[in-house]
Every structure is written in C-alpha cells, then in structure tokens.
C-alpha cells in the first residue's frame, strides 16, 4: 500500500488581497480557494458577500488578520440593480417570486422615495440571513417555512444615488454603515413606490478606504506566475489612520507593550487624538491609541516587526 505524499507545509504569508468575488461563490469558499493558491497558513475575510453578489472581498493573511475587524466595522459602498414590480422570498434573484405588480413610477417619484432612506434609518433584518436565533441561523428557519419576529436595527445610509432607470430596472449606488442589508433596502424602496422590488444584481465596490483599484479575479490569481506579488502590505488596511514614526528607543518600549509619553519626545505627533498606525523606519509596528498629553497606548502589535 502506497503512503500518501506529505502535505506541503503552509507558508507564513502577511498582507491583503483584494478579490473580485464571482457570482455563486460564498465568501468562505473564495477564501479557501485563495488560501490554497497562495499556500497561506493563516487567513480570514472581512465580512461576507451573499453568493449572488459580486465585487470587492478583502482577504487578510497572517499579521493582517489582526486588523480585519476594522473592515468589518467599516462603511461599505455598493452598486445595486433593483427589479421593481417583483418581490421574491429572499429579496434577490435566488428566491421564488411572491408577487408581481405593474411598474408605473416616474423618476421624480423614485427620487422622492430614495430621499426617505438617506441618513439614519431603522431596518428589519431579512429571514434569509446568517443572524442566529437560539444558536440557529435565520435562513435555516426560513428554509423550513418558519418566519420569526425580528427587531428593527439602526443603520445609516450615508449616500444613496440613482444612476439609471429603465423600467422596471433601477440602478443605485449606496454607501452605508455596517450591518446594512442592501436586499432589504431594495425591498423597502419597492414598498415606498407601491410596486414591490427585489435585487437583480449587487456589486460591492468599496470597503472602508479600500476600492476596486488593484482587485483581481480568481482566474487572474490562479494564472499569475507569482500570486504573492499581488498582495498589498498589511498597512493597506490602516491607510485612514494618521501615521506616527517612533525613534528606535521608543519603538523598543512600544513593542514591549509600554505606554509612552510622547509630548516631550522628538516625535511628530498627529494633529488629533485617536487611533494611529505606528512605524519604525517605515516598518509597521502596529496600531495604538493616541491619548491626551501625547500618551500613546499600544493596541495591536505586529509579531514579526523589525527589532528596535
């Protein structure tokens, strides 16, 4: 009996890869495929996209996984095509048709409807979602024909713009807070127009400060001679934070987790307090909270940062 050849050991890979997730693939399946291609030991994604959705899926490897929570909390931007006049069980193309209505709405009526959803709103999560009740995902209840009461949640629609309207299809661009369901937004717009609606297409084009610039498809990644060269550095996740450069002596203390009083040190401090990214000679050491009087409190440290 022939023994199986030993598995190739996984590599310590650090960085961020912007994947263009295709239709029909779950975010976790995309992660598994990419992790295999780059042979990474540790990886994670930064928030799921529905299988029917496409677009920006930032994947974090190695030390970058320490900062993936920031993208989970970040605002998102989407392009969505709303099919007016047809409602489905799931609020998208994967569900069965529930009802159809004639679509006799004007651009002016659409603009008036969209205005109702800009800013802070309350949104009821859909039954077809991964939210759990008593340890069981809501979509599992939905597949069994069970509908549960869900409390409305506060979300914020920072921007909502009509890009195109050719009845019955309405194309919109949405920038929203975490936890916003674009499927529900599409359904609610349809309800406001008294004709019902579901999402025909959904594409994510922004997560925090990350955009589709530099995004690659799975096919491009698979065919690339050196897929690791497509990874952005770990601090690509932190570009919105002010930068703070430490001296070697201060960097050593920072890497030991010590709070630093910087108001009398030869360090250029950012103009405002809050989260900062910390460097030594252009090498990322981690993130910290800059407090009053120039006090720097270490937050998340890079394990393989250069020794000070």
C-alpha positions as CSV (number, residue, x, y, z in Angstrom):
1,X,0.0,0.0,0.0
2,X,1.5,3.3,-1.1
3,X,1.6,6.0,1.6
4,X,0.2,9.4,0.7
5,X,2.9,12.1,0.0
6,X,3.2,14.6,2.9
7,X,1.2,17.8,2.5
8,X,3.2,20.8,1.6
9,X,3.6,23.0,4.7
10,X,1.7,26.3,4.7
11,X,3.7,29.5,4.3
12,X,3.8,32.4,6.7
13,X,2.2,35.0,4.4
14,X,1.4,38.5,5.5
15,X,-0.7,41.0,3.5
16,X,-4.0,41.9,2.0
17,X,-5.5,40.6,-1.3
18,X,-8.5,42.3,-3.0
19,X,-10.5,39.6,-4.7
20,X,-13.4,40.2,-7.1
21,X,-15.8,37.6,-5.8
22,X,-17.8,36.0,-8.6
23,X,-21.5,35.1,-8.6
24,X,-22.4,31.8,-7.0
25,X,-19.4,31.6,-4.6
26,X,-19.7,32.1,-0.9
27,X,-17.1,34.4,0.8
28,X,-15.7,31.5,2.7
29,X,-15.4,29.3,-0.4
30,X,-13.5,32.2,-2.1
31,X,-11.2,32.4,1.0
32,X,-10.5,28.7,0.9
33,X,-9.6,28.8,-2.8
34,X,-7.3,31.8,-2.4
35,X,-5.6,30.4,0.7
36,X,-4.8,27.3,-1.3
37,X,-3.4,29.3,-4.3
38,X,-1.1,31.4,-2.1
39,X,-0.4,28.5,0.3
40,X,-1.0,30.7,3.3
41,X,-1.0,29.4,6.8
42,X,-3.4,31.9,8.3
43,X,-6.2,33.8,6.5
44,X,-9.5,35.4,7.0
45,X,-12.1,37.6,5.2
46,X,-13.5,40.9,6.3
47,X,-17.2,40.4,6.0
48,X,-19.4,38.2,3.9
49,X,-20.9,38.9,0.5
50,X,-24.0,36.9,-0.5
51,X,-23.3,34.2,-3.0
52,X,-25.4,36.1,-5.7
53,X,-23.3,39.3,-5.1
54,X,-20.0,40.1,-6.7
55,X,-17.2,42.5,-6.1
56,X,-14.7,43.6,-3.5
57,X,-13.8,41.0,-0.9
58,X,-10.6,41.9,1.0
59,X,-8.8,38.8,2.3
60,X,-6.3,39.1,5.1
61,X,-3.3,36.9,5.6
62,X,-1.0,36.4,8.6
63,X,-0.5,39.6,10.6
64,X,-3.1,41.4,8.6
65,X,-5.8,39.3,10.2
66,X,-5.2,41.3,13.4
67,X,-6.7,44.3,11.7
68,X,-9.6,42.6,9.8
69,X,-12.1,43.7,12.5
70,X,-11.6,47.3,11.3
71,X,-13.0,46.4,7.9
72,X,-15.9,44.5,9.5
73,X,-16.8,47.8,11.2
74,X,-16.1,50.0,8.1
75,X,-18.7,51.6,5.8
76,X,-19.4,49.8,2.5
77,X,-20.3,51.0,-1.0
78,X,-22.4,49.0,-3.4
79,X,-23.8,49.2,-6.9
80,X,-27.3,47.6,-7.0
81,X,-29.8,46.9,-9.7
82,X,-33.3,46.9,-8.3
83,X,-36.0,45.0,-10.2
84,X,-39.2,46.9,-9.5
85,X,-42.6,45.2,-9.6
86,X,-41.5,41.8,-8.5
87,X,-41.0,40.5,-4.9
88,X,-39.2,37.3,-4.0
89,X,-38.9,35.1,-0.9
90,X,-35.2,36.1,-0.4
91,X,-35.3,39.7,-1.7
92,X,-32.9,38.7,-4.5
93,X,-32.8,36.5,-7.6
94,X,-32.2,33.3,-5.6
95,X,-35.7,33.3,-4.2
96,X,-39.1,32.3,-5.6
97,X,-41.5,35.0,-6.9
98,X,-44.0,36.0,-4.3
99,X,-46.0,38.7,-6.2
100,X,-45.8,41.0,-9.3
101,X,-47.2,44.5,-9.7
102,X,-47.3,46.9,-12.6
103,X,-44.5,49.5,-12.6
104,X,-45.8,53.0,-13.3
105,X,-43.4,55.2,-11.5
106,X,-41.6,58.3,-12.6
107,X,-38.0,59.5,-12.0
108,X,-39.4,62.2,-9.7
109,X,-41.3,59.6,-7.6
110,X,-38.1,57.5,-7.4
111,X,-36.0,60.4,-6.2
112,X,-38.7,61.2,-3.6
113,X,-38.6,57.6,-2.4
114,X,-34.8,57.5,-2.2
115,X,-34.8,60.6,-0.1
116,X,-36.7,58.7,2.6
117,X,-33.8,56.3,3.1
118,X,-30.9,58.7,3.4
119,X,-29.4,59.2,6.8
120,X,-30.1,57.1,9.9
121,X,-32.9,54.6,9.4
122,X,-34.3,51.5,11.1
123,X,-34.1,48.3,9.1
124,X,-35.5,44.8,9.8
125,X,-33.0,42.1,9.1
126,X,-34.2,39.5,6.5
127,X,-35.2,36.0,7.4
128,X,-32.7,34.8,4.7
129,X,-29.6,36.0,6.7
130,X,-26.9,34.4,8.8
131,X,-28.1,36.1,12.0
132,X,-28.8,33.5,14.7
133,X,-31.7,32.8,17.0
134,X,-31.2,30.2,19.7
135,X,-28.0,29.0,18.0
136,X,-29.6,28.6,14.6
137,X,-29.2,30.8,11.6
138,X,-32.4,32.6,10.4
139,X,-32.0,31.3,6.9
140,X,-32.4,27.7,8.4
141,X,-35.7,28.7,9.9
142,X,-36.7,30.3,6.6
143,X,-35.9,27.2,4.6
144,X,-38.2,25.3,7.0
145,X,-41.0,27.7,6.2
146,X,-40.8,29.4,9.7
147,X,-40.9,33.2,10.0
148,X,-39.7,34.8,13.2
149,X,-40.2,38.2,14.6
150,X,-37.1,40.4,14.1
151,X,-36.4,43.7,15.8
152,X,-35.5,46.7,13.6
153,X,-31.9,47.8,13.8
154,X,-30.4,51.2,13.4
155,X,-28.2,51.6,10.3
156,X,-27.1,54.7,8.3
157,X,-27.3,55.3,4.6
158,X,-24.5,57.8,4.1
159,X,-25.2,58.2,0.3
160,X,-27.9,56.9,-2.0
161,X,-27.9,57.9,-5.6
162,X,-29.9,56.9,-8.7
163,X,-27.5,56.1,-11.5
164,X,-30.0,54.8,-14.1
165,X,-33.7,54.0,-14.5
166,X,-35.1,51.9,-17.4
167,X,-38.3,50.4,-16.1
168,X,-38.5,48.0,-14.4
169,X,-34.8,48.2,-13.5
170,X,-33.4,50.9,-11.2
171,X,-29.7,51.2,-10.7
172,X,-28.4,52.8,-7.5
173,X,-25.2,53.4,-5.7
174,X,-25.2,53.1,-1.9
175,X,-22.7,53.9,0.8
176,X,-23.8,52.6,4.2
177,X,-22.8,51.6,7.7
178,X,-22.0,48.1,8.8
179,X,-25.0,45.8,9.2
180,X,-27.0,47.3,6.4
181,X,-28.8,44.8,4.1
182,X,-29.0,46.1,0.6
183,X,-31.6,43.4,-0.2
184,X,-33.8,44.9,2.4
185,X,-33.1,48.4,1.2
186,X,-34.2,47.4,-2.3
187,X,-37.4,45.8,-1.0
188,X,-38.2,48.9,1.1
189,X,-37.7,51.2,-1.9
190,X,-40.1,49.0,-3.8
191,X,-42.6,49.2,-1.0
192,X,-42.3,53.0,-0.9
193,X,-43.1,53.1,-4.6
194,X,-46.1,50.8,-4.0
195,X,-44.9,48.2,-6.6
196,X,-42.5,45.9,-4.6
197,X,-39.0,45.0,-5.7
198,X,-36.1,42.7,-5.3
199,X,-32.4,42.9,-6.1
200,X,-31.4,41.7,-9.6
201,X,-27.7,42.4,-9.1
202,X,-25.4,43.5,-6.3
203,X,-21.7,44.5,-6.6
204,X,-19.6,45.8,-3.7
205,X,-17.1,48.5,-4.8
206,X,-15.8,49.9,-1.6
207,X,-14.9,48.7,2.0
208,X,-13.6,51.5,4.2
209,X,-10.7,53.2,2.4
210,X,-10.3,50.2,0.0
211,X,-11.7,50.3,-3.5
212,X,-11.8,48.1,-6.6
213,X,-8.4,49.5,-7.6
214,X,-6.0,46.6,-7.5
215,X,-8.8,44.0,-7.3
216,X,-8.1,40.7,-9.1
217,X,-10.3,37.8,-10.1
218,X,-9.7,34.2,-9.0
219,X,-8.8,33.3,-12.6
220,X,-6.1,36.1,-12.7
221,X,-4.7,34.9,-9.4
222,X,-4.6,31.3,-10.5
223,X,-2.8,32.1,-13.7
224,X,-0.3,34.5,-12.2
225,X,3.4,33.4,-12.1
226,X,3.9,34.9,-8.6
227,X,0.5,35.4,-6.9
228,X,2.2,36.6,-3.7
229,X,3.3,39.7,-5.6
230,X,-0.4,40.8,-5.9
231,X,-0.7,41.2,-2.1
232,X,-0.8,44.7,-0.6
233,X,1.1,45.2,2.6
234,X,-0.6,44.9,6.0
235,X,-0.9,48.6,6.5
236,X,-3.1,48.9,3.4
237,X,-5.9,48.2,5.9
238,X,-4.8,51.2,8.0
239,X,-4.4,54.0,5.4
240,X,-7.1,56.1,7.0
241,X,-5.3,56.3,10.3
242,X,-2.7,59.0,11.0
243,X,0.9,57.9,10.8
244,X,3.3,58.1,13.7
245,X,7.1,57.4,13.4
246,X,9.0,56.4,16.6
247,X,12.7,56.5,17.4
248,X,14.4,53.1,17.9
249,X,14.4,53.6,21.7
250,X,10.7,54.4,21.8
251,X,9.9,51.6,19.3
252,X,11.5,49.0,21.6
253,X,9.4,50.1,24.5
254,X,6.3,50.2,22.3
255,X,6.9,46.6,21.1
256,X,7.1,45.6,24.8
257,X,3.6,47.0,25.2
258,X,4.6,50.0,27.2
259,X,2.5,53.2,27.3
260,X,4.6,56.1,26.0
261,X,4.5,59.8,27.0
262,X,5.5,61.5,23.7
263,X,4.8,65.1,24.5
264,X,8.5,65.7,25.3
265,X,10.0,63.3,22.8
266,X,11.5,64.1,19.4
267,X,8.4,62.7,17.7
268,X,6.0,64.5,15.3
269,X,2.5,63.9,16.7
270,X,-0.7,63.9,14.6
271,X,-3.0,66.9,15.0
272,X,-5.8,64.8,16.5
273,X,-6.1,62.1,19.1
274,X,-7.4,58.6,18.4
275,X,-6.1,55.6,16.5
276,X,-2.8,55.8,14.8
277,X,-0.5,53.4,12.9
278,X,3.0,53.2,14.4
279,X,6.2,52.8,12.4
280,X,10.0,52.4,12.9
281,X,12.0,53.4,9.8
282,X,8.9,52.9,7.6
283,X,8.2,49.4,9.0
284,X,4.8,48.9,10.6
285,X,5.0,48.1,14.3
286,X,1.2,48.1,15.0
287,X,-1.6,50.4,16.0
288,X,-2.1,52.5,19.1
289,X,-4.4,55.0,20.7
290,X,-3.0,58.5,21.0
291,X,-4.5,59.9,24.2
292,X,-4.4,63.3,25.9
293,X,-1.0,64.9,26.6
294,X,0.7,62.8,23.9
295,X,0.2,59.5,25.7
296,X,0.5,56.5,23.3
297,X,-1.3,53.3,24.3
298,X,-0.3,50.2,22.3
299,X,-3.3,48.4,20.8
300,X,-2.3,45.7,18.3
301,X,1.3,44.8,17.7
302,X,2.9,43.2,14.7
303,X,4.6,39.9,15.8
304,X,7.3,39.9,13.2
305,X,8.1,43.7,13.2
306,X,11.8,44.5,13.0
307,X,13.6,44.6,16.4
308,X,14.3,48.0,17.6
